[in-house]
Amino acid sequence: MNVPLVKTPENALAAPPALARPRLAGMDRAALAEAVVSAGELPRKAKMRASQLFHWIYFRGATSWDQMTTISKELRTKLAERYDIGRDEVVRAQHSLDGTRKWLVKLSDGALVETVYIPDDDRATLCISSQVGCTLNCRFCHTGTQPWVRNLSAAEIAGQVMIARDQMNEWPSEPEGRMITNIVLMGMGEPLYNYENVVPALHLL
């Protein structure tokens, strides 16, 4: 299939906007360790604290500092002054009779992306987005008719999975009984045109 490419060097490198407070959900263990040190924790304790944060964020789905009971209140207060642990906003949710669910997610700058949950007999796939809009105009894809805006950050990509797990009440993380069994980057955008953010997000997921 001949797929016309409309990407230009100028728009291909557009980056996600910087948040007032960086979001911890989207950071790996090394970045979390740097975060706790920036909040005043001793470097020799950084690895342990990063593991605790990693557990609360990615295994328990914590969205409140008060939930992180294994971390001292003093450190939580300092972290809260510097970092965010919230989610992007679901502005519309659609549920189909066949079990398919679609969420329209509003990002911090007001841009919108879609995340779709597709159940099957023996699996359930989550389709996530990697860009706002797309630089390709594939005839079979509706996103190709929309203007390309920007790349998603690693936090915004991984955050879609966390939002879906919120919506599916799938916390804490347990291998058995998961409702989401597969993840595909077949939502809005071409993931290989956002390689530098997609790869870190995939490592987290």
Biotite code that builds the C-alpha atoms (Angstrom):
import biotite.structure as struc

atoms = struc.array([
    struc.Atom([0.000, 0.000, 0.000], chain_id="A", res_id=1, res_name="MET", atom_name="CA", element="C"),
    struc.Atom([1.297, 3.429, -0.924], chain_id="A", res_id=2, res_name="ASN", atom_name="CA", element="C"),
    struc.Atom([1.000, 5.565, 2.227], chain_id="A", res_id=3, res_name="VAL", atom_name="CA", element="C"),
    struc.Atom([1.775, 9.257, 1.593], chain_id="A", res_id=4, res_name="PRO", atom_name="CA", element="C"),
    struc.Atom([4.021, 10.799, 4.213], chain_id="A", res_id=5, res_name="LEU", atom_name="CA", element="C"),
    struc.Atom([3.228, 14.349, 5.265], chain_id="A", res_id=6, res_name="VAL", atom_name="CA", element="C"),
    struc.Atom([5.678, 14.602, 8.155], chain_id="A", res_id=7, res_name="LYS", atom_name="CA", element="C"),
    struc.Atom([8.071, 17.548, 8.102], chain_id="A", res_id=8, res_name="THR", atom_name="CA", element="C"),
    struc.Atom([11.304, 18.023, 10.092], chain_id="A", res_id=9, res_name="PRO", atom_name="CA", element="C"),
    struc.Atom([9.687, 20.926, 11.950], chain_id="A", res_id=10, res_name="GLU", atom_name="CA", element="C"),
    struc.Atom([6.625, 19.124, 13.271], chain_id="A", res_id=11, res_name="ASN", atom_name="CA", element="C"),
    struc.Atom([8.261, 15.716, 13.691], chain_id="A", res_id=12, res_name="ALA", atom_name="CA", element="C"),
    struc.Atom([10.146, 16.843, 16.792], chain_id="A", res_id=13, res_name="LEU", atom_name="CA", element="C"),
    struc.Atom([7.370, 18.624, 18.679], chain_id="A", res_id=14, res_name="ALA", atom_name="CA", element="C"),
    struc.Atom([7.693, 17.729, 22.338], chain_id="A", res_id=15, res_name="ALA", atom_name="CA", element="C"),
    struc.Atom([5.087, 17.317, 25.089], chain_id="A", res_id=16, res_name="PRO", atom_name="CA", element="C"),
    struc.Atom([4.567, 20.410, 27.266], chain_id="A", res_id=17, res_name="PRO", atom_name="CA", element="C"),
    struc.Atom([6.392, 20.643, 30.572], chain_id="A", res_id=18, res_name="ALA", atom_name="CA", element="C"),
    struc.Atom([4.208, 20.227, 33.648], chain_id="A", res_id=19, res_name="LEU", atom_name="CA", element="C"),
    struc.Atom([4.357, 22.675, 36.544], chain_id="A", res_id=20, res_name="ALA", atom_name="CA", element="C"),
    struc.Atom([5.210, 19.670, 38.714], chain_id="A", res_id=21, res_name="ARG", atom_name="CA", element="C"),
    struc.Atom([6.722, 16.620, 36.989], chain_id="A", res_id=22, res_name="PRO", atom_name="CA", element="C"),
    struc.Atom([4.545, 13.514, 37.212], chain_id="A", res_id=23, res_name="ARG", atom_name="CA", element="C"),
    struc.Atom([6.022, 10.491, 38.985], chain_id="A", res_id=24, res_name="LEU", atom_name="CA", element="C"),
    struc.Atom([3.838, 8.065, 37.023], chain_id="A", res_id=25, res_name="ALA", atom_name="CA", element="C"),
    struc.Atom([6.024, 7.636, 33.959], chain_id="A", res_id=26, res_name="GLY", atom_name="CA", element="C"),
    struc.Atom([9.355, 7.576, 35.782], chain_id="A", res_id=27, res_name="MET", atom_name="CA", element="C"),
    struc.Atom([11.491, 4.454, 36.119], chain_id="A", res_id=28, res_name="ASP", atom_name="CA", element="C"),
    struc.Atom([13.291, 3.427, 39.316], chain_id="A", res_id=29, res_name="ARG", atom_name="CA", element="C"),
    struc.Atom([16.389, 5.506, 38.552], chain_id="A", res_id=30, res_name="ALA", atom_name="CA", element="C"),
    struc.Atom([14.333, 8.655, 37.974], chain_id="A", res_id=31, res_name="ALA", atom_name="CA", element="C"),
    struc.Atom([12.300, 7.982, 41.108], chain_id="A", res_id=32, res_name="LEU", atom_name="CA", element="C"),
    struc.Atom([15.541, 7.686, 43.079], chain_id="A", res_id=33, res_name="ALA", atom_name="CA", element="C"),
    struc.Atom([16.616, 11.093, 41.791], chain_id="A", res_id=34, res_name="GLU", atom_name="CA", element="C"),
    struc.Atom([13.225, 12.490, 42.753], chain_id="A", res_id=35, res_name="ALA", atom_name="CA", element="C"),
    struc.Atom([13.454, 11.380, 46.382], chain_id="A", res_id=36, res_name="VAL", atom_name="CA", element="C"),
    struc.Atom([16.988, 12.787, 46.689], chain_id="A", res_id=37, res_name="VAL", atom_name="CA", element="C"),
    struc.Atom([15.759, 16.117, 45.282], chain_id="A", res_id=38, res_name="SER", atom_name="CA", element="C"),
    struc.Atom([13.130, 16.052, 48.033], chain_id="A", res_id=39, res_name="ALA", atom_name="CA", element="C"),
    struc.Atom([15.810, 15.748, 50.700], chain_id="A", res_id=40, res_name="GLY", atom_name="CA", element="C"),
    struc.Atom([16.176, 11.994, 51.203], chain_id="A", res_id=41, res_name="GLU", atom_name="CA", element="C"),
    struc.Atom([19.653, 10.638, 51.914], chain_id="A", res_id=42, res_name="LEU", atom_name="CA", element="C"),
    struc.Atom([21.294, 9.196, 48.768], chain_id="A", res_id=43, res_name="PRO", atom_name="CA", element="C"),
    struc.Atom([21.969, 5.907, 50.577], chain_id="A", res_id=44, res_name="ARG", atom_name="CA", element="C"),
    struc.Atom([18.204, 5.479, 51.082], chain_id="A", res_id=45, res_name="LYS", atom_name="CA", element="C"),
    struc.Atom([17.207, 6.549, 47.588], chain_id="A", res_id=46, res_name="ALA", atom_name="CA", element="C"),
    struc.Atom([17.063, 3.059, 46.073], chain_id="A", res_id=47, res_name="LYS", atom_name="CA", element="C"),
    struc.Atom([14.782, 1.768, 48.833], chain_id="A", res_id=48, res_name="MET", atom_name="CA", element="C"),
    struc.Atom([12.477, 4.803, 48.619], chain_id="A", res_id=49, res_name="ARG", atom_name="CA", element="C"),
    struc.Atom([12.340, 4.511, 44.833], chain_id="A", res_id=50, res_name="ALA", atom_name="CA", element="C"),
    struc.Atom([11.246, 0.869, 45.163], chain_id="A", res_id=51, res_name="SER", atom_name="CA", element="C"),
    struc.Atom([8.507, 1.925, 47.567], chain_id="A", res_id=52, res_name="GLN", atom_name="CA", element="C"),
    struc.Atom([7.283, 4.636, 45.199], chain_id="A", res_id=53, res_name="LEU", atom_name="CA", element="C"),
    struc.Atom([7.435, 2.221, 42.266], chain_id="A", res_id=54, res_name="PHE", atom_name="CA", element="C"),
    struc.Atom([5.260, -0.247, 44.189], chain_id="A", res_id=55, res_name="HIS", atom_name="CA", element="C"),
    struc.Atom([2.668, 2.337, 45.172], chain_id="A", res_id=56, res_name="TRP", atom_name="CA", element="C"),
    struc.Atom([2.449, 3.896, 41.713], chain_id="A", res_id=57, res_name="ILE", atom_name="CA", element="C"),
    struc.Atom([2.628, 0.864, 39.428], chain_id="A", res_id=58, res_name="TYR", atom_name="CA", element="C"),
    struc.Atom([1.343, -2.012, 41.556], chain_id="A", res_id=59, res_name="PHE", atom_name="CA", element="C"),
    struc.Atom([-1.163, -0.302, 43.841], chain_id="A", res_id=60, res_name="ARG", atom_name="CA", element="C"),
    struc.Atom([-2.274, 2.494, 41.509], chain_id="A", res_id=61, res_name="GLY", atom_name="CA", element="C"),
    struc.Atom([-1.944, 5.178, 44.194], chain_id="A", res_id=62, res_name="ALA", atom_name="CA", element="C"),
    struc.Atom([-3.310, 8.610, 43.271], chain_id="A", res_id=63, res_name="THR", atom_name="CA", element="C"),
    struc.Atom([-2.984, 10.143, 46.733], chain_id="A", res_id=64, res_name="SER", atom_name="CA", element="C"),
    struc.Atom([0.098, 10.709, 48.851], chain_id="A", res_id=65, res_name="TRP", atom_name="CA", element="C"),
    struc.Atom([-1.873, 9.606, 51.913], chain_id="A", res_id=66, res_name="ASP", atom_name="CA", element="C"),
    struc.Atom([-2.114, 6.098, 50.447], chain_id="A", res_id=67, res_name="GLN", atom_name="CA", element="C"),
    struc.Atom([1.668, 5.657, 50.593], chain_id="A", res_id=68, res_name="MET", atom_name="CA", element="C"),
    struc.Atom([1.758, 4.561, 54.207], chain_id="A", res_id=69, res_name="THR", atom_name="CA", element="C"),
    struc.Atom([5.218, 2.926, 54.026], chain_id="A", res_id=70, res_name="THR", atom_name="CA", element="C"),
    struc.Atom([6.818, 6.300, 53.282], chain_id="A", res_id=71, res_name="ILE", atom_name="CA", element="C"),
    struc.Atom([7.255, 8.877, 56.024], chain_id="A", res_id=72, res_name="SER", atom_name="CA", element="C"),
    struc.Atom([4.794, 11.768, 56.113], chain_id="A", res_id=73, res_name="LYS", atom_name="CA", element="C"),
    struc.Atom([7.687, 14.230, 56.026], chain_id="A", res_id=74, res_name="GLU", atom_name="CA", element="C"),
    struc.Atom([9.072, 12.805, 52.780], chain_id="A", res_id=75, res_name="LEU", atom_name="CA", element="C"),
    struc.Atom([5.602, 12.565, 51.248], chain_id="A", res_id=76, res_name="ARG", atom_name="CA", element="C"),
    struc.Atom([5.024, 16.255, 52.019], chain_id="A", res_id=77, res_name="THR", atom_name="CA", element="C"),
    struc.Atom([8.309, 17.254, 50.395], chain_id="A", res_id=78, res_name="LYS", atom_name="CA", element="C"),
    struc.Atom([7.603, 15.087, 47.357], chain_id="A", res_id=79, res_name="LEU", atom_name="CA", element="C"),
    struc.Atom([4.102, 16.549, 47.023], chain_id="A", res_id=80, res_name="ALA", atom_name="CA", element="C"),
    struc.Atom([5.604, 20.044, 46.833], chain_id="A", res_id=81, res_name="GLU", atom_name="CA", element="C"),
    struc.Atom([7.715, 19.012, 43.838], chain_id="A", res_id=82, res_name="ARG", atom_name="CA", element="C"),
    struc.Atom([5.891, 16.198, 42.046], chain_id="A", res_id=83, res_name="TYR", atom_name="CA", element="C"),
    struc.Atom([2.431, 15.168, 40.885], chain_id="A", res_id=84, res_name="ASP", atom_name="CA", element="C"),
    struc.Atom([0.960, 11.647, 41.110], chain_id="A", res_id=85, res_name="ILE", atom_name="CA", element="C"),
    struc.Atom([-2.378, 12.376, 39.485], chain_id="A", res_id=86, res_name="GLY", atom_name="CA", element="C"),
    struc.Atom([-3.893, 11.172, 36.226], chain_id="A", res_id=87, res_name="ARG", atom_name="CA", element="C"),
    struc.Atom([-4.967, 12.847, 33.040], chain_id="A", res_id=88, res_name="ASP", atom_name="CA", element="C"),
    struc.Atom([-8.722, 13.452, 32.887], chain_id="A", res_id=89, res_name="GLU", atom_name="CA", element="C"),
    struc.Atom([-11.261, 11.129, 31.288], chain_id="A", res_id=90, res_name="VAL", atom_name="CA", element="C"),
    struc.Atom([-13.726, 13.532, 29.660], chain_id="A", res_id=91, res_name="VAL", atom_name="CA", element="C"),
    struc.Atom([-15.881, 10.923, 27.957], chain_id="A", res_id=92, res_name="ARG", atom_name="CA", element="C"),
    struc.Atom([-16.396, 7.179, 28.470], chain_id="A", res_id=93, res_name="ALA", atom_name="CA", element="C"),
    struc.Atom([-18.304, 4.958, 26.049], chain_id="A", res_id=94, res_name="GLN", atom_name="CA", element="C"),
    struc.Atom([-19.329, 1.341, 26.736], chain_id="A", res_id=95, res_name="HIS", atom_name="CA", element="C"),
    struc.Atom([-20.496, -1.006, 23.980], chain_id="A", res_id=96, res_name="SER", atom_name="CA", element="C"),
    struc.Atom([-22.805, -3.996, 24.390], chain_id="A", res_id=97, res_name="LEU", atom_name="CA", element="C"),
    struc.Atom([-19.951, -6.322, 23.355], chain_id="A", res_id=98, res_name="ASP", atom_name="CA", element="C"),
    struc.Atom([-17.824, -5.113, 26.280], chain_id="A", res_id=99, res_name="GLY", atom_name="CA", element="C"),
    struc.Atom([-15.653, -2.696, 24.325], chain_id="A", res_id=100, res_name="THR", atom_name="CA", element="C"),
    struc.Atom([-14.866, 0.502, 26.206], chain_id="A", res_id=101, res_name="ARG", atom_name="CA", element="C"),
    struc.Atom([-13.498, 3.757, 24.839], chain_id="A", res_id=102, res_name="LYS", atom_name="CA", element="C"),
    struc.Atom([-12.121, 6.645, 26.870], chain_id="A", res_id=103, res_name="TRP", atom_name="CA", element="C"),
    struc.Atom([-11.427, 10.150, 25.616], chain_id="A", res_id=104, res_name="LEU", atom_name="CA", element="C"),
    struc.Atom([-8.500, 11.419, 27.685], chain_id="A", res_id=105, res_name="VAL", atom_name="CA", element="C"),
    struc.Atom([-7.737, 15.105, 28.154], chain_id="A", res_id=106, res_name="LYS", atom_name="CA", element="C"),
    struc.Atom([-4.026, 15.808, 28.634], chain_id="A", res_id=107, res_name="LEU", atom_name="CA", element="C"),
    struc.Atom([-2.510, 18.608, 30.715], chain_id="A", res_id=108, res_name="SER", atom_name="CA", element="C"),
    struc.Atom([-2.470, 21.054, 27.782], chain_id="A", res_id=109, res_name="ASP", atom_name="CA", element="C"),
    struc.Atom([-6.036, 20.269, 26.746], chain_id="A", res_id=110, res_name="GLY", atom_name="CA", element="C"),
    struc.Atom([-5.096, 17.939, 23.876], chain_id="A", res_id=111, res_name="ALA", atom_name="CA", element="C"),
    struc.Atom([-7.252, 14.815, 23.481], chain_id="A", res_id=112, res_name="LEU", atom_name="CA", element="C"),
    struc.Atom([-6.359, 11.167, 22.794], chain_id="A", res_id=113, res_name="VAL", atom_name="CA", element="C"),
    struc.Atom([-8.360, 7.942, 22.795], chain_id="A", res_id=114, res_name="GLU", atom_name="CA", element="C"),
    struc.Atom([-7.755, 4.705, 24.694], chain_id="A", res_id=115, res_name="THR", atom_name="CA", element="C"),
    struc.Atom([-9.810, 1.617, 23.846], chain_id="A", res_id=116, res_name="VAL", atom_name="CA", element="C"),
    struc.Atom([-10.395, -1.639, 25.762], chain_id="A", res_id=117, res_name="TYR", atom_name="CA", element="C"),
    struc.Atom([-11.333, -4.577, 23.514], chain_id="A", res_id=118, res_name="ILE", atom_name="CA", element="C"),
    struc.Atom([-12.324, -7.862, 25.233], chain_id="A", res_id=119, res_name="PRO", atom_name="CA", element="C"),
    struc.Atom([-12.235, -11.258, 23.522], chain_id="A", res_id=120, res_name="ASP", atom_name="CA", element="C"),
    struc.Atom([-12.927, -14.825, 24.611], chain_id="A", res_id=121, res_name="ASP", atom_name="CA", element="C"),
    struc.Atom([-9.497, -15.523, 26.119], chain_id="A", res_id=122, res_name="ASP", atom_name="CA", element="C"),
    struc.Atom([-7.873, -12.096, 26.253], chain_id="A", res_id=123, res_name="ARG", atom_name="CA", element="C"),
    struc.Atom([-8.548, -8.383, 26.579], chain_id="A", res_id=124, res_name="ALA", atom_name="CA", element="C"),
    struc.Atom([-6.519, -5.867, 24.621], chain_id="A", res_id=125, res_name="THR", atom_name="CA", element="C"),
    struc.Atom([-5.895, -2.240, 25.502], chain_id="A", res_id=126, res_name="LEU", atom_name="CA", element="C"),
    struc.Atom([-5.224, 0.013, 22.520], chain_id="A", res_id=127, res_name="CYS", atom_name="CA", element="C"),
    struc.Atom([-3.233, 3.112, 23.504], chain_id="A", res_id=128, res_name="ILE", atom_name="CA", element="C"),
    struc.Atom([-2.159, 6.271, 21.672], chain_id="A", res_id=129, res_name="SER", atom_name="CA", element="C"),
    struc.Atom([1.366, 7.598, 21.167], chain_id="A", res_id=130, res_name="SER", atom_name="CA", element="C"),
    struc.Atom([0.696, 10.958, 19.471], chain_id="A", res_id=131, res_name="GLN", atom_name="CA", element="C"),
    struc.Atom([-1.979, 13.632, 19.326], chain_id="A", res_id=132, res_name="VAL", atom_name="CA", element="C"),
    struc.Atom([-3.104, 13.326, 15.736], chain_id="A", res_id=133, res_name="GLY", atom_name="CA", element="C"),
    struc.Atom([-0.839, 11.707, 13.157], chain_id="A", res_id=134, res_name="CYS", atom_name="CA", element="C"),
    struc.Atom([1.616, 12.671, 10.405], chain_id="A", res_id=135, res_name="THR", atom_name="CA", element="C"),
    struc.Atom([0.401, 9.857, 8.129], chain_id="A", res_id=136, res_name="LEU", atom_name="CA", element="C"),
    struc.Atom([-2.854, 9.860, 6.196], chain_id="A", res_id=137, res_name="ASN", atom_name="CA", element="C"),
    struc.Atom([-3.569, 6.132, 5.962], chain_id="A", res_id=138, res_name="CYS", atom_name="CA", element="C"),
    struc.Atom([-6.921, 5.724, 4.238], chain_id="A", res_id=139, res_name="ARG", atom_name="CA", element="C"),
    struc.Atom([-8.150, 3.075, 6.686], chain_id="A", res_id=140, res_name="PHE", atom_name="CA", element="C"),
    struc.Atom([-7.503, 5.224, 9.793], chain_id="A", res_id=141, res_name="CYS", atom_name="CA", element="C"),
    struc.Atom([-9.665, 8.107, 11.001], chain_id="A", res_id=142, res_name="HIS", atom_name="CA", element="C"),
    struc.Atom([-6.769, 9.665, 12.926], chain_id="A", res_id=143, res_name="THR", atom_name="CA", element="C"),
    struc.Atom([-5.040, 10.316, 9.616], chain_id="A", res_id=144, res_name="GLY", atom_name="CA", element="C"),
    struc.Atom([-7.750, 12.855, 8.785], chain_id="A", res_id=145, res_name="THR", atom_name="CA", element="C"),
    struc.Atom([-6.900, 14.880, 11.904], chain_id="A", res_id=146, res_name="GLN", atom_name="CA", element="C"),
    struc.Atom([-4.071, 17.421, 12.147], chain_id="A", res_id=147, res_name="PRO", atom_name="CA", element="C"),
    struc.Atom([-0.905, 16.290, 13.872], chain_id="A", res_id=148, res_name="TRP", atom_name="CA", element="C"),
    struc.Atom([-0.313, 18.214, 17.113], chain_id="A", res_id=149, res_name="VAL", atom_name="CA", element="C"),
    struc.Atom([2.506, 16.660, 19.140], chain_id="A", res_id=150, res_name="ARG", atom_name="CA", element="C"),
    struc.Atom([4.106, 13.572, 20.610], chain_id="A", res_id=151, res_name="ASN", atom_name="CA", element="C"),
    struc.Atom([2.971, 12.108, 23.910], chain_id="A", res_id=152, res_name="LEU", atom_name="CA", element="C"),
    struc.Atom([5.423, 11.878, 26.792], chain_id="A", res_id=153, res_name="SER", atom_name="CA", element="C"),
    struc.Atom([6.360, 8.519, 28.302], chain_id="A", res_id=154, res_name="ALA", atom_name="CA", element="C"),
    struc.Atom([4.189, 9.444, 31.298], chain_id="A", res_id=155, res_name="ALA", atom_name="CA", element="C"),
    struc.Atom([1.188, 10.178, 29.056], chain_id="A", res_id=156, res_name="GLU", atom_name="CA", element="C"),
    struc.Atom([1.612, 6.880, 27.196], chain_id="A", res_id=157, res_name="ILE", atom_name="CA", element="C"),
    struc.Atom([1.979, 4.751, 30.321], chain_id="A", res_id=158, res_name="ALA", atom_name="CA", element="C"),
    struc.Atom([-0.694, 6.856, 32.014], chain_id="A", res_id=159, res_name="GLY", atom_name="CA", element="C"),
    struc.Atom([-3.339, 5.594, 29.598], chain_id="A", res_id=160, res_name="GLN", atom_name="CA", element="C"),
    struc.Atom([-2.830, 2.075, 30.921], chain_id="A", res_id=161, res_name="VAL", atom_name="CA", element="C"),
    struc.Atom([-3.128, 3.343, 34.476], chain_id="A", res_id=162, res_name="MET", atom_name="CA", element="C"),
    struc.Atom([-6.323, 5.222, 33.612], chain_id="A", res_id=163, res_name="ILE", atom_name="CA", element="C"),
    struc.Atom([-7.776, 2.071, 32.041], chain_id="A", res_id=164, res_name="ALA", atom_name="CA", element="C"),
    struc.Atom([-6.919, 0.072, 35.141], chain_id="A", res_id=165, res_name="ARG", atom_name="CA", element="C"),
    struc.Atom([-8.620, 2.751, 37.250], chain_id="A", res_id=166, res_name="ASP", atom_name="CA", element="C"),
    struc.Atom([-11.715, 2.481, 35.084], chain_id="A", res_id=167, res_name="GLN", atom_name="CA", element="C"),
    struc.Atom([-11.671, -1.336, 35.163], chain_id="A", res_id=168, res_name="MET", atom_name="CA", element="C"),
    struc.Atom([-11.038, -1.412, 38.941], chain_id="A", res_id=169, res_name="ASN", atom_name="CA", element="C"),
    struc.Atom([-7.919, -3.493, 38.305], chain_id="A", res_id=170, res_name="GLU", atom_name="CA", element="C"),
    struc.Atom([-5.749, -2.412, 41.226], chain_id="A", res_id=171, res_name="TRP", atom_name="CA", element="C"),
    struc.Atom([-3.722, -3.818, 42.880], chain_id="A", res_id=172, res_name="PRO", atom_name="CA", element="C"),
    struc.Atom([-1.718, -5.504, 40.161], chain_id="A", res_id=173, res_name="SER", atom_name="CA", element="C"),
    struc.Atom([-2.128, -9.275, 40.227], chain_id="A", res_id=174, res_name="GLU", atom_name="CA", element="C"),
    struc.Atom([-1.001, -11.595, 37.390], chain_id="A", res_id=175, res_name="PRO", atom_name="CA", element="C"),
    struc.Atom([-4.022, -13.842, 37.872], chain_id="A", res_id=176, res_name="GLU", atom_name="CA", element="C"),
    struc.Atom([-7.423, -12.451, 37.024], chain_id="A", res_id=177, res_name="GLY", atom_name="CA", element="C"),
    struc.Atom([-6.211, -9.426, 35.096], chain_id="A", res_id=178, res_name="ARG", atom_name="CA", element="C"),
    struc.Atom([-8.837, -7.856, 32.900], chain_id="A", res_id=179, res_name="MET", atom_name="CA", element="C"),
    struc.Atom([-6.201, -6.260, 30.645], chain_id="A", res_id=180, res_name="ILE", atom_name="CA", element="C"),
    struc.Atom([-3.948, -8.977, 29.199], chain_id="A", res_id=181, res_name="THR", atom_name="CA", element="C"),
    struc.Atom([-2.485, -7.312, 26.102], chain_id="A", res_id=182, res_name="ASN", atom_name="CA", element="C"),
    struc.Atom([-1.397, -3.787, 25.157], chain_id="A", res_id=183, res_name="ILE", atom_name="CA", element="C"),
    struc.Atom([-1.039, -2.521, 21.587], chain_id="A", res_id=184, res_name="VAL", atom_name="CA", element="C"),
    struc.Atom([0.197, 0.839, 20.286], chain_id="A", res_id=185, res_name="LEU", atom_name="CA", element="C"),
    struc.Atom([-2.507, 1.061, 17.643], chain_id="A", res_id=186, res_name="MET", atom_name="CA", element="C"),
    struc.Atom([-4.317, 4.124, 18.933], chain_id="A", res_id=187, res_name="GLY", atom_name="CA", element="C"),
    struc.Atom([-3.755, 7.665, 17.695], chain_id="A", res_id=188, res_name="MET", atom_name="CA", element="C"),
    struc.Atom([-0.385, 8.320, 16.067], chain_id="A", res_id=189, res_name="GLY", atom_name="CA", element="C"),
    struc.Atom([2.529, 6.373, 14.636], chain_id="A", res_id=190, res_name="GLU", atom_name="CA", element="C"),
    struc.Atom([4.585, 5.049, 17.597], chain_id="A", res_id=191, res_name="PRO", atom_name="CA", element="C"),
    struc.Atom([7.891, 4.853, 15.717], chain_id="A", res_id=192, res_name="LEU", atom_name="CA", element="C"),
    struc.Atom([7.690, 8.607, 15.082], chain_id="A", res_id=193, res_name="TYR", atom_name="CA", element="C"),
    struc.Atom([7.739, 9.063, 18.849], chain_id="A", res_id=194, res_name="ASN", atom_name="CA", element="C"),
    struc.Atom([10.410, 6.460, 19.535], chain_id="A", res_id=195, res_name="TYR", atom_name="CA", element="C"),
    struc.Atom([12.221, 8.366, 22.289], chain_id="A", res_id=196, res_name="GLU", atom_name="CA", element="C"),
    struc.Atom([9.093, 8.411, 24.478], chain_id="A", res_id=197, res_name="ASN", atom_name="CA", element="C"),
    struc.Atom([7.518, 5.115, 23.419], chain_id="A", res_id=198, res_name="VAL", atom_name="CA", element="C"),
    struc.Atom([10.503, 2.969, 24.408], chain_id="A", res_id=199, res_name="VAL", atom_name="CA", element="C"),
    struc.Atom([10.732, 4.212, 28.042], chain_id="A", res_id=200, res_name="PRO", atom_name="CA", element="C"),
    struc.Atom([6.947, 3.802, 28.354], chain_id="A", res_id=201, res_name="ALA", atom_name="CA", element="C"),
    struc.Atom([7.166, 0.220, 27.082], chain_id="A", res_id=202, res_name="LEU", atom_name="CA", element="C"),
    struc.Atom([9.894, -0.606, 29.583], chain_id="A", res_id=203, res_name="HIS", atom_name="CA", element="C"),
    struc.Atom([7.605, 0.583, 32.383], chain_id="A", res_id=204, res_name="LEU", atom_name="CA", element="C"),
    struc.Atom([4.580, -1.286, 31.051], chain_id="A", res_id=205, res_name="LEU", atom_name="CA", element="C"),
])
